[in-house]
Amino acid sequence: MPAVPGKELRMALLYSVLIGIAAGFLAGQLVKGSGFGLLGNLIVGVLGSFLGGFLFSLLGSSGGNMLWQLIVATVGAVVLLVVVNAVMRKK
């Protein structure tokens, strides 16, 4: 069966979003006082997953299994939550 063009890209994007949502939930549990609520933390998790991927690529780490990707995304989401919390407190 031939591959459908773009199907792999859509699945990879969906997979990244799902990992980001899980990472956002975990980051919300780890960073107390975030004050963004469940939906806000999930959005931060999706954005943080990209940040975590970028940060770990700077360290020379890339790829890995699902658990590794969840760890990387969670670290990125925690970093993003801490930065956003620090900026929000200064206002």
Backbone hydrogen bonds in HBPLUS format (Angstrom, degrees):
<---DONOR---> <-ACCEPTOR-->    atom                        ^
c    i                          cat <-CA-CA->   ^        H-A-AA   ^      H-
h    n   atom  resd res      DA  || num        DHA   H-A  angle D-A-AA Bond
n    s   type  num  typ     dist DA aas  dist angle  dist       angle   num
A0007-LYS N   A0004-VAL O   3.02 MM   3  5.43 159.4  2.06 129.5 135.4     1
A0010-ARG N   A0006-GLY O   2.95 MM   4  6.21 158.8  2.00 152.0 157.2     2
A0011-MET N   A0007-LYS O   2.95 MM   4  6.17 158.4  2.00 149.8 155.7     3
A0012-ALA N   A0008-GLU O   2.91 MM   4  6.06 155.2  1.97 144.8 151.8     4
A0013-LEU N   A0009-LEU O   2.95 MM   4  6.13 155.0  2.01 146.5 153.2     5
A0014-LEU N   A0010-ARG O   2.94 MM   4  6.12 161.0  1.98 147.0 152.3     6
A0015-TYR N   A0011-MET O   2.88 MM   4  6.00 160.5  1.92 147.1 152.8     7
A0016-SER N   A0012-ALA O   2.94 MM   4  6.12 154.0  2.01 142.9 149.8     8
A0017-VAL N   A0013-LEU O   2.96 MM   4  6.21 156.2  2.02 149.4 155.6     9
A0018-LEU N   A0014-LEU O   2.94 MM   4  6.19 160.8  1.98 152.3 157.4    10
A0019-ILE N   A0015-TYR O   2.98 MM   4  6.19 160.1  2.02 149.8 155.1    11
A0020-GLY N   A0016-SER O   2.90 MM   4  6.03 155.3  1.96 143.3 150.9    12
A0021-ILE N   A0017-VAL O   2.85 MM   4  6.12 149.9  1.94 148.8 156.7    13
A0022-ALA N   A0018-LEU O   3.08 MM   4  6.34 163.2  2.11 147.5 151.4    14
A0023-ALA N   A0019-ILE O   2.87 MM   4  6.10 155.8  1.93 148.4 156.0    15
A0024-GLY N   A0020-GLY O   2.82 MM   4  5.99 150.7  1.90 145.6 153.4    16
A0025-PHE N   A0021-ILE O   3.05 MM   4  6.32 153.9  2.12 147.4 153.6    17
A0026-LEU N   A0022-ALA O   3.02 MM   4  6.31 164.9  2.04 150.4 154.2    18
A0027-ALA N   A0023-ALA O   2.78 MM   4  5.93 161.8  1.81 151.1 156.8    19
A0028-GLY N   A0024-GLY O   2.92 MM   4  6.00 151.6  2.00 141.2 148.8    20
A0029-GLN N   A0025-PHE O   3.13 MM   4  6.45 139.3  2.31 141.1 151.6    21
A0029-GLN N   A0026-LEU O   3.08 MM   3  5.12 126.4  2.37  95.4 109.4    22
A0030-LEU N   A0026-LEU O   2.96 MM   4  6.27 144.3  2.09 145.6 156.2    23
A0031-VAL N   A0027-ALA O   2.81 MM   4  5.89 160.4  1.85 157.1 160.9    24
A0041-ASN N   A0037-GLY O   2.94 MM   4  6.08 161.6  1.98 153.0 158.4    25
A0042-LEU N   A0038-LEU O   2.96 MM   4  6.18 149.1  2.06 147.9 156.8    26
A0043-ILE N   A0039-LEU O   3.01 MM   4  6.30 154.2  2.08 149.5 155.9    27
A0044-VAL N   A0040-GLY O   2.91 MM   4  6.16 161.7  1.95 149.7 155.2    28
A0045-GLY N   A0041-ASN O   2.82 MM   4  5.97 141.9  1.96 136.8 148.0    29
A0046-VAL N   A0042-LEU O   3.05 MM   4  6.38 149.6  2.14 144.6 150.9    30
A0047-LEU N   A0043-ILE O   3.07 MM   4  6.41 167.5  2.09 154.3 157.1    31
A0048-GLY N   A0044-VAL O   2.64 MM   4  5.70 152.8  1.71 145.7 155.3    32
A0049-SER N   A0045-GLY O   2.83 MM   4  5.94 135.2  2.03 139.8 149.9    33
A0051-LEU N   A0047-LEU O   3.17 MM   4  6.53 154.5  2.24 143.0 150.7    34
A0052-GLY N   A0048-GLY O   2.70 MM   4  5.89 160.7  1.74 152.0 156.8    35
A0053-GLY N   A0049-SER O   3.02 MM   4  6.16 156.2  2.08 139.3 145.5    36
A0054-PHE N   A0050-PHE O   2.98 MM   4  6.21 153.2  2.06 143.8 151.1    37
A0055-LEU N   A0051-LEU O   2.83 MM   4  6.11 167.3  1.85 157.1 160.3    38
A0056-PHE N   A0052-GLY O   2.91 MM   4  6.01 167.6  1.93 152.9 156.4    39
A0057-SER N   A0053-GLY O   2.98 MM   4  6.01 141.0  2.13 135.8 146.3    40
A0058-LEU N   A0054-PHE O   3.04 MM   4  6.38 143.6  2.18 145.9 155.2    41
A0061-SER N   A0056-PHE O   2.88 MM   5  5.31 158.6  1.93 157.8 150.9    42
A0060-GLY N   A0057-SER O   3.03 MM   3  4.91 155.4  2.09  98.5 105.7    43
A0069-GLN N   A0065-ASN O   3.03 MM   4  6.31 159.5  2.07 152.8 158.9    44
A0070-LEU N   A0066-MET O   2.93 MM   4  6.15 148.6  2.03 145.9 154.4    45
A0071-ILE N   A0067-LEU O   2.95 MM   4  6.24 152.7  2.02 148.0 155.4    46
A0072-VAL N   A0068-TRP O   2.91 MM   4  6.17 167.4  1.93 155.8 158.6    47
A0073-ALA N   A0069-GLN O   2.95 MM   4  6.03 161.4  1.98 143.2 148.8    48
A0074-THR N   A0070-LEU O   2.88 MM   4  5.98 152.9  1.96 142.8 150.5    49
A0075-VAL N   A0071-ILE O   2.91 MM   4  6.16 160.4  1.95 153.8 158.6    50
A0076-GLY N   A0072-VAL O   3.05 MM   4  6.29 163.6  2.08 149.4 153.8    51
A0077-ALA N   A0073-ALA O   2.87 MM   4  6.10 153.0  1.95 145.1 153.0    52
A0078-VAL N   A0074-THR O   2.84 MM   4  6.03 155.9  1.89 150.8 157.1    53
A0079-VAL N   A0075-VAL O   2.96 MM   4  6.18 165.5  1.98 152.5 156.3    54
A0080-LEU N   A0076-GLY O   2.95 MM   4  6.13 161.0  1.98 145.5 151.0    55
A0081-LEU N   A0077-ALA O   2.85 MM   4  6.02 158.2  1.90 147.1 153.2    56
A0082-VAL N   A0078-VAL O   2.91 MM   4  6.12 161.7  1.95 154.1 158.7    57
A0083-VAL N   A0079-VAL O   3.00 MM   4  6.22 162.0  2.03 151.4 156.2    58
A0084-VAL N   A0080-LEU O   2.89 MM   4  6.04 167.1  1.90 152.8 156.7    59
A0085-ASN N   A0081-LEU O   2.84 MM   4  5.93 160.8  1.88 147.3 153.3    60
A0086-ALA N   A0082-VAL O   3.00 MM   4  6.16 154.4  2.07 144.0 150.7    61
A0087-VAL N   A0083-VAL O   2.99 MM   4  6.25 157.2  2.04 150.9 156.9    62
A0088-MET N   A0084-VAL O   2.88 MM   4  6.05 160.2  1.91 153.1 158.8    63
A0089-ARG N   A0085-ASN O   3.01 MM   4  6.14 148.1  2.11 145.0 152.6    64
A0091-LYS N   A0088-MET O   3.39 MM   3  5.47 148.4  2.49  98.1 106.6    65
